[in-house]
Amino acid sequence: MKKSPIVHPLVSQLSFAIFALAVLWLFATDKEMLVVGNALVLVYVVYALASCVVRVKDKRELKKKKVSRKGNISQVSKKS
C-alpha cells in the first residue's frame, strides 16, 4: 500500500491565506476594508512562517539534547 502524502502545514496555511485574499478582493466594497483585510492576512502569513521556523528550531534543540544525553551516558559508563 502507498503512503498517503503528508501536506506541509505551511502549504495549507498559505493556501488558506491566498483564498482569503481572493475572497476579500472580490467582495471588498471600500478601500479601508481592503487595506485592513490585507493587513490581517499579512499578519497571518507572518505568524505561519514564524511558527514553522520555531518548529524547526525546536526539533534541532531536541536532537542536540538527545545527542548530549547519549554522550553523557557513555562518559559515565566509561568512568565506572
Phi and psi restraints in degrees (range 20) as a CNS / XPLOR table:
assign (resid 1 and name C) (resid 2 and name N)
       (resid 2 and name CA) (resid 2 and name C) 1.0 -82.4 20.0 2
assign (resid 2 and name N) (resid 2 and name CA)
       (resid 2 and name C) (resid 3 and name N) 1.0 145.7 20.0 2
assign (resid 2 and name C) (resid 3 and name N)
       (resid 3 and name CA) (resid 3 and name C) 1.0 -74.2 20.0 2
assign (resid 3 and name N) (resid 3 and name CA)
       (resid 3 and name C) (resid 4 and name N) 1.0 143.3 20.0 2
assign (resid 3 and name C) (resid 4 and name N)
       (resid 4 and name CA) (resid 4 and name C) 1.0 -76.3 20.0 2
assign (resid 4 and name N) (resid 4 and name CA)
       (resid 4 and name C) (resid 5 and name N) 1.0 139.0 20.0 2
assign (resid 4 and name C) (resid 5 and name N)
       (resid 5 and name CA) (resid 5 and name C) 1.0 -67.1 20.0 2
assign (resid 5 and name N) (resid 5 and name CA)
       (resid 5 and name C) (resid 6 and name N) 1.0 137.8 20.0 2
assign (resid 5 and name C) (resid 6 and name N)
       (resid 6 and name CA) (resid 6 and name C) 1.0 -94.2 20.0 2
assign (resid 6 and name N) (resid 6 and name CA)
       (resid 6 and name C) (resid 7 and name N) 1.0 128.6 20.0 2
assign (resid 6 and name C) (resid 7 and name N)
       (resid 7 and name CA) (resid 7 and name C) 1.0 -88.3 20.0 2
assign (resid 7 and name N) (resid 7 and name CA)
       (resid 7 and name C) (resid 8 and name N) 1.0 129.7 20.0 2
assign (resid 7 and name C) (resid 8 and name N)
       (resid 8 and name CA) (resid 8 and name C) 1.0 -64.8 20.0 2
assign (resid 8 and name N) (resid 8 and name CA)
       (resid 8 and name C) (resid 9 and name N) 1.0 136.4 20.0 2
assign (resid 8 and name C) (resid 9 and name N)
       (resid 9 and name CA) (resid 9 and name C) 1.0 -57.0 20.0 2
assign (resid 9 and name N) (resid 9 and name CA)
       (resid 9 and name C) (resid 10 and name N) 1.0 -34.0 20.0 2
assign (resid 9 and name C) (resid 10 and name N)
       (resid 10 and name CA) (resid 10 and name C) 1.0 -65.3 20.0 2
assign (resid 10 and name N) (resid 10 and name CA)
       (resid 10 and name C) (resid 11 and name N) 1.0 -36.2 20.0 2
assign (resid 10 and name C) (resid 11 and name N)
       (resid 11 and name CA) (resid 11 and name C) 1.0 -64.1 20.0 2
assign (resid 11 and name N) (resid 11 and name CA)
       (resid 11 and name C) (resid 12 and name N) 1.0 -44.8 20.0 2
assign (resid 11 and name C) (resid 12 and name N)
       (resid 12 and name CA) (resid 12 and name C) 1.0 -68.4 20.0 2
assign (resid 12 and name N) (resid 12 and name CA)
       (resid 12 and name C) (resid 13 and name N) 1.0 -36.6 20.0 2
assign (resid 12 and name C) (resid 13 and name N)
       (resid 13 and name CA) (resid 13 and name C) 1.0 -68.7 20.0 2
assign (resid 13 and name N) (resid 13 and name CA)
       (resid 13 and name C) (resid 14 and name N) 1.0 -40.7 20.0 2
assign (resid 13 and name C) (resid 14 and name N)
       (resid 14 and name CA) (resid 14 and name C) 1.0 -68.9 20.0 2
assign (resid 14 and name N) (resid 14 and name CA)
       (resid 14 and name C) (resid 15 and name N) 1.0 -35.0 20.0 2
assign (resid 14 and name C) (resid 15 and name N)
       (resid 15 and name CA) (resid 15 and name C) 1.0 -63.0 20.0 2
assign (resid 15 and name N) (resid 15 and name CA)
       (resid 15 and name C) (resid 16 and name N) 1.0 -42.4 20.0 2
assign (resid 15 and name C) (resid 16 and name N)
       (resid 16 and name CA) (resid 16 and name C) 1.0 -62.5 20.0 2
assign (resid 16 and name N) (resid 16 and name CA)
       (resid 16 and name C) (resid 17 and name N) 1.0 -41.6 20.0 2
assign (resid 16 and name C) (resid 17 and name N)
       (resid 17 and name CA) (resid 17 and name C) 1.0 -64.8 20.0 2
assign (resid 17 and name N) (resid 17 and name CA)
       (resid 17 and name C) (resid 18 and name N) 1.0 -41.3 20.0 2
assign (resid 17 and name C) (resid 18 and name N)
       (resid 18 and name CA) (resid 18 and name C) 1.0 -65.4 20.0 2
assign (resid 18 and name N) (resid 18 and name CA)
       (resid 18 and name C) (resid 19 and name N) 1.0 -41.3 20.0 2
assign (resid 18 and name C) (resid 19 and name N)
       (resid 19 and name CA) (resid 19 and name C) 1.0 -63.1 20.0 2
assign (resid 19 and name N) (resid 19 and name CA)
       (resid 19 and name C) (resid 20 and name N) 1.0 -42.2 20.0 2
assign (resid 19 and name C) (resid 20 and name N)
       (resid 20 and name CA) (resid 20 and name C) 1.0 -62.9 20.0 2
assign (resid 20 and name N) (resid 20 and name CA)
       (resid 20 and name C) (resid 21 and name N) 1.0 -40.9 20.0 2
assign (resid 20 and name C) (resid 21 and name N)
       (resid 21 and name CA) (resid 21 and name C) 1.0 -63.9 20.0 2
assign (resid 21 and name N) (resid 21 and name CA)
       (resid 21 and name C) (resid 22 and name N) 1.0 -41.6 20.0 2
assign (resid 21 and name C) (resid 22 and name N)
       (resid 22 and name CA) (resid 22 and name C) 1.0 -62.7 20.0 2
assign (resid 22 and name N) (resid 22 and name CA)
       (resid 22 and name C) (resid 23 and name N) 1.0 -44.5 20.0 2
assign (resid 22 and name C) (resid 23 and name N)
       (resid 23 and name CA) (resid 23 and name C) 1.0 -64.5 20.0 2
assign (resid 23 and name N) (resid 23 and name CA)
       (resid 23 and name C) (resid 24 and name N) 1.0 -41.8 20.0 2
assign (resid 23 and name C) (resid 24 and name N)
       (resid 24 and name CA) (resid 24 and name C) 1.0 -61.7 20.0 2
assign (resid 24 and name N) (resid 24 and name CA)
       (resid 24 and name C) (resid 25 and name N) 1.0 -44.9 20.0 2
assign (resid 24 and name C) (resid 25 and name N)
       (resid 25 and name CA) (resid 25 and name C) 1.0 -68.4 20.0 2
assign (resid 25 and name N) (resid 25 and name CA)
       (resid 25 and name C) (resid 26 and name N) 1.0 -29.7 20.0 2
assign (resid 25 and name C) (resid 26 and name N)
       (resid 26 and name CA) (resid 26 and name C) 1.0 -74.1 20.0 2
assign (resid 26 and name N) (resid 26 and name CA)
       (resid 26 and name C) (resid 27 and name N) 1.0 -38.2 20.0 2
assign (resid 26 and name C) (resid 27 and name N)
       (resid 27 and name CA) (resid 27 and name C) 1.0 -109.2 20.0 2
assign (resid 27 and name N) (resid 27 and name CA)
       (resid 27 and name C) (resid 28 and name N) 1.0 4.2 20.0 2
assign (resid 27 and name C) (resid 28 and name N)
       (resid 28 and name CA) (resid 28 and name C) 1.0 -70.9 20.0 2
assign (resid 28 and name N) (resid 28 and name CA)
       (resid 28 and name C) (resid 29 and name N) 1.0 132.6 20.0 2
assign (resid 28 and name C) (resid 29 and name N)
       (resid 29 and name CA) (resid 29 and name C) 1.0 -99.0 20.0 2
assign (resid 29 and name N) (resid 29 and name CA)
       (resid 29 and name C) (resid 30 and name N) 1.0 -30.1 20.0 2
assign (resid 29 and name C) (resid 30 and name N)
       (resid 30 and name CA) (resid 30 and name C) 1.0 -132.2 20.0 2
assign (resid 30 and name N) (resid 30 and name CA)
       (resid 30 and name C) (resid 31 and name N) 1.0 164.9 20.0 2
assign (resid 30 and name C) (resid 31 and name N)
       (resid 31 and name CA) (resid 31 and name C) 1.0 -67.1 20.0 2
assign (resid 31 and name N) (resid 31 and name CA)
       (resid 31 and name C) (resid 32 and name N) 1.0 -37.3 20.0 2
assign (resid 31 and name C) (resid 32 and name N)
       (resid 32 and name CA) (resid 32 and name C) 1.0 -63.9 20.0 2
assign (resid 32 and name N) (resid 32 and name CA)
       (resid 32 and name C) (resid 33 and name N) 1.0 -40.4 20.0 2
assign (resid 32 and name C) (resid 33 and name N)
       (resid 33 and name CA) (resid 33 and name C) 1.0 -64.3 20.0 2
assign (resid 33 and name N) (resid 33 and name CA)
       (resid 33 and name C) (resid 34 and name N) 1.0 -38.4 20.0 2
assign (resid 33 and name C) (resid 34 and name N)
       (resid 34 and name CA) (resid 34 and name C) 1.0 -66.4 20.0 2
assign (resid 34 and name N) (resid 34 and name CA)
       (resid 34 and name C) (resid 35 and name N) 1.0 -41.8 20.0 2
assign (resid 34 and name C) (resid 35 and name N)
       (resid 35 and name CA) (resid 35 and name C) 1.0 -65.4 20.0 2
assign (resid 35 and name N) (resid 35 and name CA)
       (resid 35 and name C) (resid 36 and name N) 1.0 -45.5 20.0 2
assign (resid 35 and name C) (resid 36 and name N)
       (resid 36 and name CA) (resid 36 and name C) 1.0 -64.6 20.0 2
assign (resid 36 and name N) (resid 36 and name CA)
       (resid 36 and name C) (resid 37 and name N) 1.0 -42.1 20.0 2
assign (resid 36 and name C) (resid 37 and name N)
       (resid 37 and name CA) (resid 37 and name C) 1.0 -63.8 20.0 2
assign (resid 37 and name N) (resid 37 and name CA)
       (resid 37 and name C) (resid 38 and name N) 1.0 -42.8 20.0 2
assign (resid 37 and name C) (resid 38 and name N)
       (resid 38 and name CA) (resid 38 and name C) 1.0 -62.6 20.0 2
assign (resid 38 and name N) (resid 38 and name CA)
       (resid 38 and name C) (resid 39 and name N) 1.0 -39.1 20.0 2
assign (resid 38 and name C) (resid 39 and name N)
       (resid 39 and name CA) (resid 39 and name C) 1.0 -65.3 20.0 2
assign (resid 39 and name N) (resid 39 and name CA)
       (resid 39 and name C) (resid 40 and name N) 1.0 -41.1 20.0 2
assign (resid 39 and name C) (resid 40 and name N)
       (resid 40 and name CA) (resid 40 and name C) 1.0 -65.0 20.0 2
assign (resid 40 and name N) (resid 40 and name CA)
       (resid 40 and name C) (resid 41 and name N) 1.0 -40.2 20.0 2
assign (resid 40 and name C) (resid 41 and name N)
       (resid 41 and name CA) (resid 41 and name C) 1.0 -67.3 20.0 2
assign (resid 41 and name N) (resid 41 and name CA)
       (resid 41 and name C) (resid 42 and name N) 1.0 -37.5 20.0 2
assign (resid 41 and name C) (resid 42 and name N)
       (resid 42 and name CA) (resid 42 and name C) 1.0 -62.5 20.0 2
assign (resid 42 and name N) (resid 42 and name CA)
       (resid 42 and name C) (resid 43 and name N) 1.0 -42.0 20.0 2
assign (resid 42 and name C) (resid 43 and name N)
       (resid 43 and name CA) (resid 43 and name C) 1.0 -61.9 20.0 2
assign (resid 43 and name N) (resid 43 and name CA)
       (resid 43 and name C) (resid 44 and name N) 1.0 -41.0 20.0 2
assign (resid 43 and name C) (resid 44 and name N)
       (resid 44 and name CA) (resid 44 and name C) 1.0 -63.3 20.0 2
assign (resid 44 and name N) (resid 44 and name CA)
       (resid 44 and name C) (resid 45 and name N) 1.0 -41.9 20.0 2
assign (resid 44 and name C) (resid 45 and name N)
       (resid 45 and name CA) (resid 45 and name C) 1.0 -65.4 20.0 2
assign (resid 45 and name N) (resid 45 and name CA)
       (resid 45 and name C) (resid 46 and name N) 1.0 -42.4 20.0 2
assign (resid 45 and name C) (resid 46 and name N)
       (resid 46 and name CA) (resid 46 and name C) 1.0 -62.9 20.0 2
assign (resid 46 and name N) (resid 46 and name CA)
       (resid 46 and name C) (resid 47 and name N) 1.0 -41.4 20.0 2
assign (resid 46 and name C) (resid 47 and name N)
       (resid 47 and name CA) (resid 47 and name C) 1.0 -61.0 20.0 2
assign (resid 47 and name N) (resid 47 and name CA)
       (resid 47 and name C) (resid 48 and name N) 1.0 -42.9 20.0 2
assign (resid 47 and name C) (resid 48 and name N)
       (resid 48 and name CA) (resid 48 and name C) 1.0 -63.4 20.0 2
assign (resid 48 and name N) (resid 48 and name CA)
       (resid 48 and name C) (resid 49 and name N) 1.0 -43.5 20.0 2
assign (resid 48 and name C) (resid 49 and name N)
       (resid 49 and name CA) (resid 49 and name C) 1.0 -64.3 20.0 2
assign (resid 49 and name N) (resid 49 and name CA)
       (resid 49 and name C) (resid 50 and name N) 1.0 -42.9 20.0 2
assign (resid 49 and name C) (resid 50 and name N)
       (resid 50 and name CA) (resid 50 and name C) 1.0 -65.1 20.0 2
assign (resid 50 and name N) (resid 50 and name CA)
       (resid 50 and name C) (resid 51 and name N) 1.0 -39.2 20.0 2
assign (resid 50 and name C) (resid 51 and name N)
       (resid 51 and name CA) (resid 51 and name C) 1.0 -65.6 20.0 2
assign (resid 51 and name N) (resid 51 and name CA)
       (resid 51 and name C) (resid 52 and name N) 1.0 -35.4 20.0 2
assign (resid 51 and name C) (resid 52 and name N)
       (resid 52 and name CA) (resid 52 and name C) 1.0 -68.6 20.0 2
assign (resid 52 and name N) (resid 52 and name CA)
       (resid 52 and name C) (resid 53 and name N) 1.0 -38.4 20.0 2
assign (resid 52 and name C) (resid 53 and name N)
       (resid 53 and name CA) (resid 53 and name C) 1.0 -65.4 20.0 2
assign (resid 53 and name N) (resid 53 and name CA)
       (resid 53 and name C) (resid 54 and name N) 1.0 -40.9 20.0 2
assign (resid 53 and name C) (resid 54 and name N)
       (resid 54 and name CA) (resid 54 and name C) 1.0 -66.2 20.0 2
assign (resid 54 and name N) (resid 54 and name CA)
       (resid 54 and name C) (resid 55 and name N) 1.0 -39.5 20.0 2
assign (resid 54 and name C) (resid 55 and name N)
       (resid 55 and name CA) (resid 55 and name C) 1.0 -61.1 20.0 2
assign (resid 55 and name N) (resid 55 and name CA)
       (resid 55 and name C) (resid 56 and name N) 1.0 -43.7 20.0 2
assign (resid 55 and name C) (resid 56 and name N)
       (resid 56 and name CA) (resid 56 and name C) 1.0 -64.8 20.0 2
assign (resid 56 and name N) (resid 56 and name CA)
       (resid 56 and name C) (resid 57 and name N) 1.0 -41.5 20.0 2
assign (resid 56 and name C) (resid 57 and name N)
       (resid 57 and name CA) (resid 57 and name C) 1.0 -64.3 20.0 2
assign (resid 57 and name N) (resid 57 and name CA)
       (resid 57 and name C) (resid 58 and name N) 1.0 -41.5 20.0 2
assign (resid 57 and name C) (resid 58 and name N)
       (resid 58 and name CA) (resid 58 and name C) 1.0 -64.1 20.0 2
assign (resid 58 and name N) (resid 58 and name CA)
       (resid 58 and name C) (resid 59 and name N) 1.0 -39.9 20.0 2
assign (resid 58 and name C) (resid 59 and name N)
       (resid 59 and name CA) (resid 59 and name C) 1.0 -63.0 20.0 2
assign (resid 59 and name N) (resid 59 and name CA)
       (resid 59 and name C) (resid 60 and name N) 1.0 -41.2 20.0 2
assign (resid 59 and name C) (resid 60 and name N)
       (resid 60 and name CA) (resid 60 and name C) 1.0 -64.4 20.0 2
assign (resid 60 and name N) (resid 60 and name CA)
       (resid 60 and name C) (resid 61 and name N) 1.0 -41.4 20.0 2
assign (resid 60 and name C) (resid 61 and name N)
       (resid 61 and name CA) (resid 61 and name C) 1.0 -65.8 20.0 2
assign (resid 61 and name N) (resid 61 and name CA)
       (resid 61 and name C) (resid 62 and name N) 1.0 -38.7 20.0 2
assign (resid 61 and name C) (resid 62 and name N)
       (resid 62 and name CA) (resid 62 and name C) 1.0 -64.5 20.0 2
assign (resid 62 and name N) (resid 62 and name CA)
       (resid 62 and name C) (resid 63 and name N) 1.0 -39.4 20.0 2
assign (resid 62 and name C) (resid 63 and name N)
       (resid 63 and name CA) (resid 63 and name C) 1.0 -64.7 20.0 2
assign (resid 63 and name N) (resid 63 and name CA)
       (resid 63 and name C) (resid 64 and name N) 1.0 -40.3 20.0 2
assign (resid 63 and name C) (resid 64 and name N)
       (resid 64 and name CA) (resid 64 and name C) 1.0 -64.0 20.0 2
assign (resid 64 and name N) (resid 64 and name CA)
       (resid 64 and name C) (resid 65 and name N) 1.0 -40.2 20.0 2
assign (resid 64 and name C) (resid 65 and name N)
       (resid 65 and name CA) (resid 65 and name C) 1.0 -64.6 20.0 2
assign (resid 65 and name N) (resid 65 and name CA)
       (resid 65 and name C) (resid 66 and name N) 1.0 -41.2 20.0 2
assign (resid 65 and name C) (resid 66 and name N)
       (resid 66 and name CA) (resid 66 and name C) 1.0 -63.6 20.0 2
assign (resid 66 and name N) (resid 66 and name CA)
       (resid 66 and name C) (resid 67 and name N) 1.0 -42.6 20.0 2
assign (resid 66 and name C) (resid 67 and name N)
       (resid 67 and name CA) (resid 67 and name C) 1.0 -65.8 20.0 2
assign (resid 67 and name N) (resid 67 and name CA)
       (resid 67 and name C) (resid 68 and name N) 1.0 -42.7 20.0 2
assign (resid 67 and name C) (resid 68 and name N)
       (resid 68 and name CA) (resid 68 and name C) 1.0 -68.0 20.0 2
assign (resid 68 and name N) (resid 68 and name CA)
       (resid 68 and name C) (resid 69 and name N) 1.0 -34.1 20.0 2
assign (resid 68 and name C) (resid 69 and name N)
       (resid 69 and name CA) (resid 69 and name C) 1.0 -66.0 20.0 2
assign (resid 69 and name N) (resid 69 and name CA)
       (resid 69 and name C) (resid 70 and name N) 1.0 -42.3 20.0 2
assign (resid 69 and name C) (resid 70 and name N)
       (resid 70 and name CA) (resid 70 and name C) 1.0 -62.9 20.0 2
assign (resid 70 and name N) (resid 70 and name CA)
       (resid 70 and name C) (resid 71 and name N) 1.0 -39.8 20.0 2
assign (resid 70 and name C) (resid 71 and name N)
       (resid 71 and name CA) (resid 71 and name C) 1.0 -65.5 20.0 2
assign (resid 71 and name N) (resid 71 and name CA)
       (resid 71 and name C) (resid 72 and name N) 1.0 -40.7 20.0 2
assign (resid 71 and name C) (resid 72 and name N)
       (resid 72 and name CA) (resid 72 and name C) 1.0 -67.0 20.0 2
assign (resid 72 and name N) (resid 72 and name CA)
       (resid 72 and name C) (resid 73 and name N) 1.0 -38.8 20.0 2
assign (resid 72 and name C) (resid 73 and name N)
       (resid 73 and name CA) (resid 73 and name C) 1.0 -65.5 20.0 2
assign (resid 73 and name N) (resid 73 and name CA)
       (resid 73 and name C) (resid 74 and name N) 1.0 -43.2 20.0 2
assign (resid 73 and name C) (resid 74 and name N)
       (resid 74 and name CA) (resid 74 and name C) 1.0 -68.0 20.0 2
assign (resid 74 and name N) (resid 74 and name CA)
       (resid 74 and name C) (resid 75 and name N) 1.0 -33.8 20.0 2
assign (resid 74 and name C) (resid 75 and name N)
       (resid 75 and name CA) (resid 75 and name C) 1.0 -69.8 20.0 2
assign (resid 75 and name N) (resid 75 and name CA)
       (resid 75 and name C) (resid 76 and name N) 1.0 -38.9 20.0 2
assign (resid 75 and name C) (resid 76 and name N)
       (resid 76 and name CA) (resid 76 and name C) 1.0 -67.2 20.0 2
assign (resid 76 and name N) (resid 76 and name CA)
       (resid 76 and name C) (resid 77 and name N) 1.0 -42.6 20.0 2
assign (resid 76 and name C) (resid 77 and name N)
       (resid 77 and name CA) (resid 77 and name C) 1.0 -67.3 20.0 2
assign (resid 77 and name N) (resid 77 and name CA)
       (resid 77 and name C) (resid 78 and name N) 1.0 -31.5 20.0 2
assign (resid 77 and name C) (resid 78 and name N)
       (resid 78 and name CA) (resid 78 and name C) 1.0 -71.5 20.0 2
assign (resid 78 and name N) (resid 78 and name CA)
       (resid 78 and name C) (resid 79 and name N) 1.0 -34.0 20.0 2
assign (resid 78 and name C) (resid 79 and name N)
       (resid 79 and name CA) (resid 79 and name C) 1.0 -72.0 20.0 2
assign (resid 79 and name N) (resid 79 and name CA)
       (resid 79 and name C) (resid 80 and name N) 1.0 -28.8 20.0 2
